[in-house]
Amino acid sequence: MPIIAGPAGPVELDERGYLKNAGDWSRELAPLLAARDGVRSLTADHWNVIDVLRAHHHERGATPMIRELCRKTGFTLKRLYELFPKGPAQDACRVAGLPRPDSCV
């Protein structure tokens, strides 16, 4: 399993780059996870997506469907792909410290 140096010490990832322990996530760790996916810096728009994903997951135990994510963030699908080029479902969830979604968000 890959291990990265997080702000509070080593953090274990699974083979796809998702946190093994969701409790390891922090706002300080998110930029390190994003950099692994080629996102150089997290803007306010990135944080909007991350915060919506985390809140939805906390409330419902799952990631939102893509239409709901667009509605809650106010972003088009095109904008979500601009923010997370490899895909808003997997990349955004990985950066947000959430488990790999069973389906697209």
SULGICOR-V269800 format. One record per helix or strand. SS is the DSSP state (~ for helix, > for strand). FROM is the first residue (numbers start at 1). TO is the last residue. If there is no record, write none. Layout:
ss = (SS,SS)
from = (FROM,FROM)
to = (TO,TO)
//
This chain:
ss = (>,>,>,~,~,~,~,~,~)
from = (3,9,19,22,27,44,66,77,90)
to = (6,13,19,24,36,60,73,83,95)
//
